[in-house]
Amino acid sequence: ISCGRQRLFKPRNKKVNDPFCLKINDEHIEFVNCIKILGVLFSQDMSWNAHIDYVQAKLSKSVGLITKFKTVLPTHIKLTIYKSSVCSHLNYCNLIWGTTTKTNLTKLHLLQKKAVRAISSVPSLHPTESLFKALNVKTIQKIYAFKLLT
């Protein structure tokens, strides 16, 4: 075992707070508050806030790119960028983190709405329900429901 690379993740128990020292071959094993496993962030308090913030940062870059070129690129190219760089993050392990709080889902949904408006080259206050249908794009809530049923 390579101790230099080992981390210990222990979900926090509010009733028991017993810090202990774990060693392997006289090497101290570090406790971490958040750990990434296969691209999904698990936090010590077992909430999805850290993972949603991570996904939100990734999506913001892609949505910013689509928005920047909304008047230059044709719709089908912007939609391809959306599907490859936004939908892929929203679909990945959605069954695991898709049960997060409504506040967290709203963060991602707002980015989706911004992207759909940019793809369609409409103003920032334009309603998005018809745009989602026209572009055949599922909202974050529908992605979770679809994955749950299939």
HUUR-V259204 format. One record per helix or strand of 2 or more residues. SS is the DSSP state (2 for helix, 1 for strand). FROM is the first residue (numbers start at 1). LEN is the number of residues. If there is no record, write none. Layout:
ss=SS from=FROM len=LEN
ss=SS from=FROM len=LEN
//
This chain:
ss=2 from=3 len=3
ss=1 from=7 len=3
ss=1 from=23 len=2
ss=1 from=27 len=2
ss=1 from=30 len=3
ss=1 from=34 len=4
ss=1 from=40 len=4
ss=2 from=49 len=20
ss=2 from=75 len=17
ss=2 from=94 len=4
ss=2 from=102 len=19
ss=2 from=129 len=7
ss=2 from=140 len=10
//
